[in-house]
Each structure stands twice: as C-alpha cells, then as structure tokens.
Amino acid sequence: MSLYEWAAQLLLIALLLAAIPCILRLERGLAAVRRDRAALEASAAGLGEATRMAEAAALRLRATAEAAGRQVAERLAAAEPVRDDLRYLAERAEGLADRLDGLVRAARPMAAPEPALAALPAQSQAERDLLRALSQGLAQARGGG
C-alpha cells in the first residue's frame, strides 16, 4: 500500500468517526418523530371524533330550532284572530267611550235632557236606555244635591 492509500483510508476513518455523533442525533430525532407520530395520530383521531360529535350536536340544534320556529309560527297563527278581535273591540270601545263622553258633556248643563238625547243617534235600544238612565241619574243628583 502506498502512502496515498494510507492517507485516504485514515481520512475515511476520520470522516466516519466524525459522522457517528451526527448519526446518533439523527436516530434520536427519528425516534422522537415516531413517538410524536403516534401521538399526532391519536390527536387526529380525537379531533375527528370531536368533529363528528359537533356535527351531530349541530344537527340536533338545527332540528330543535326548526321545531321551535314551527311552534312559534303556530302560536302566532293562533294569536292572529284574537289580536284582530281585540283590535276591533278596542276600536269599538273607543267609539262608545267617545259617545259616552259626549253624552256626559251634553248632560252636564242639563237644560233640556231629552233634546240632547234625541240629537245623538243611538244604535240600539240598550244604548238608548243607558243614555236615558244616565240622564235621569244626573237630574236626580242635581236635584237632590
């Protein structure tokens, strides 16, 4: 063997010895990656399960919201006629209250109670009777007071 061959082999041995620590570090890193890969796979499986559970909960929530929406719509539909009836009764009551107020104002001077009653158009016999009773009550209150 020549001197060059010996030198080349010594250089090769030195390079191999220098590579051993790097190889050991690389092997430890690969082992850590293998361990972390198992943990990563377990985390991915857990995330997948959590996603499935969240989707199922979202579907249940959507179904509950739709059922509640239908129930509210049904109740609103049932309340519509009642609201309309109440509105009609309130308008009618306002009209009657205005007429009654006008009658009370007209009856206060009480100069001629019967012509004041005749001037107001009464819609029913019950209203005419009520107006007559109010007029007589006011006349008695003034006469007795």
TAFENCOR-V639316 format. One record per residue. N is the residue number from 1. RES is the residue in one small letter. SS is DSSP state (alpha for helix, beta for strand, coil for the rest). NEAR is the number of other C-alpha atoms within 8 Angstrom. D_LAST is the distance of its C-alpha to the last C-alpha in Angstrom with 2 decimals. Layout:
((N | RES | SS | NEAR | D_LAST) (N | RES | SS | NEAR | D_LAST))
This chain:
((1 | m | coil | 4 | 151.67) (2 | s | coil | 5 | 151.47) (3 | l | alpha | 6 | 149.57) (4 | y | alpha | 6 | 147.04) (5 | e | alpha | 8 | 146.27) (6 | w | alpha | 9 | 145.82) (7 | a | alpha | 8 | 143.52) (8 | a | alpha | 8 | 141.50) (9 | q | alpha | 8 | 141.12) (10 | l | alpha | 8 | 140.13) (11 | l | alpha | 8 | 137.56) (12 | l | alpha | 8 | 136.24) (13 | i | alpha | 8 | 136.03) (14 | a | alpha | 8 | 134.17) (15 | l | alpha | 8 | 131.67) (16 | l | alpha | 8 | 131.11) (17 | l | alpha | 8 | 130.58) (18 | a | alpha | 8 | 128.09) (19 | a | alpha | 8 | 126.22) (20 | i | alpha | 8 | 125.79) (21 | p | alpha | 8 | 122.83) (22 | c | alpha | 8 | 121.10) (23 | i | alpha | 8 | 121.70) (24 | l | alpha | 8 | 120.28) (25 | r | alpha | 8 | 117.13) (26 | l | alpha | 8 | 116.76) (27 | e | alpha | 8 | 117.17) (28 | r | alpha | 8 | 114.45) (29 | g | alpha | 8 | 112.12) (30 | l | alpha | 8 | 112.76) (31 | a | alpha | 8 | 112.08) (32 | a | alpha | 8 | 108.75) (33 | v | alpha | 8 | 107.90) (34 | r | alpha | 8 | 108.75) (35 | r | alpha | 8 | 106.51) (36 | d | alpha | 8 | 103.70) (37 | r | alpha | 8 | 104.16) (38 | a | alpha | 8 | 103.36) (39 | a | alpha | 8 | 100.25) (40 | l | alpha | 8 | 99.31) (41 | e | alpha | 8 | 99.74) (42 | a | alpha | 8 | 97.60) (43 | s | alpha | 8 | 94.91) (44 | a | alpha | 8 | 95.11) (45 | a | alpha | 8 | 94.73) (46 | g | alpha | 8 | 91.71) (47 | l | alpha | 8 | 90.20) (48 | g | alpha | 8 | 90.82) (49 | e | alpha | 8 | 89.12) (50 | a | alpha | 8 | 86.13) (51 | t | alpha | 8 | 85.93) (52 | r | alpha | 8 | 85.95) (53 | m | alpha | 8 | 83.22) (54 | a | alpha | 8 | 81.10) (55 | e | alpha | 8 | 81.59) (56 | a | alpha | 8 | 80.58) (57 | a | alpha | 8 | 77.46) (58 | a | alpha | 8 | 76.62) (59 | l | alpha | 8 | 76.99) (60 | r | alpha | 8 | 74.74) (61 | l | alpha | 8 | 72.18) (62 | r | alpha | 8 | 72.33) (63 | a | alpha | 8 | 71.90) (64 | t | alpha | 8 | 68.91) (65 | a | alpha | 8 | 67.34) (66 | e | alpha | 8 | 67.93) (67 | a | alpha | 8 | 66.40) (68 | a | alpha | 8 | 63.35) (69 | g | alpha | 8 | 63.10) (70 | r | alpha | 8 | 63.28) (71 | q | alpha | 8 | 60.64) (72 | v | alpha | 8 | 58.27) (73 | a | alpha | 8 | 58.98) (74 | e | alpha | 8 | 58.24) (75 | r | alpha | 8 | 54.94) (76 | l | alpha | 8 | 54.00) (77 | a | alpha | 8 | 54.97) (78 | a | alpha | 8 | 52.82) (79 | a | alpha | 8 | 49.84) (80 | e | alpha | 8 | 50.09) (81 | p | alpha | 8 | 48.43) (82 | v | alpha | 8 | 45.64) (83 | r | alpha | 8 | 45.11) (84 | d | alpha | 8 | 45.09) (85 | d | alpha | 8 | 42.60) (86 | l | alpha | 8 | 40.29) (87 | r | alpha | 8 | 40.66) (88 | y | alpha | 8 | 39.85) (89 | l | alpha | 8 | 36.77) (90 | a | alpha | 8 | 35.57) (91 | e | alpha | 8 | 36.13) (92 | r | alpha | 8 | 34.38) (93 | a | alpha | 8 | 31.39) (94 | e | alpha | 8 | 31.27) (95 | g | alpha | 8 | 31.30) (96 | l | alpha | 8 | 28.52) (97 | a | alpha | 8 | 26.45) (98 | d | alpha | 8 | 27.11) (99 | r | alpha | 8 | 26.10) (100 | l | alpha | 8 | 22.88) (101 | d | alpha | 8 | 22.16) (102 | g | alpha | 8 | 23.00) (103 | l | alpha | 11 | 20.72) (104 | v | alpha | 8 | 17.73) (105 | r | alpha | 8 | 18.71) (106 | a | alpha | 9 | 19.24) (107 | a | alpha | 11 | 15.92) (108 | r | alpha | 7 | 13.93) (109 | p | alpha | 6 | 14.89) (110 | m | coil | 8 | 14.26) (111 | a | coil | 4 | 16.52) (112 | a | coil | 6 | 18.57) (113 | p | alpha | 9 | 17.72) (114 | e | alpha | 6 | 20.94) (115 | p | alpha | 7 | 23.37) (116 | a | alpha | 11 | 22.12) (117 | l | alpha | 10 | 22.88) (118 | a | alpha | 7 | 26.16) (119 | a | alpha | 6 | 27.20) (120 | l | coil | 6 | 27.13) (121 | p | coil | 5 | 30.11) (122 | a | coil | 7 | 29.16) (123 | q | coil | 6 | 32.11) (124 | s | coil | 6 | 31.51) (125 | q | alpha | 7 | 29.80) (126 | a | alpha | 6 | 27.97) (127 | e | alpha | 9 | 26.53) (128 | r | alpha | 10 | 25.50) (129 | d | alpha | 8 | 23.81) (130 | l | alpha | 8 | 22.00) (131 | l | alpha | 10 | 20.82) (132 | r | alpha | 9 | 19.70) (133 | a | alpha | 8 | 17.77) (134 | l | alpha | 8 | 16.08) (135 | s | alpha | 10 | 15.24) (136 | q | alpha | 8 | 13.86) (137 | g | alpha | 8 | 11.79) (138 | l | alpha | 10 | 10.29) (139 | a | alpha | 9 | 9.84) (140 | q | alpha | 8 | 8.15) (141 | a | alpha | 8 | 5.74) (142 | r | alpha | 7 | 5.18) (143 | g | alpha | 6 | 5.63) (144 | g | alpha | 5 | 3.85) (145 | g | coil | 4 | 0.00))
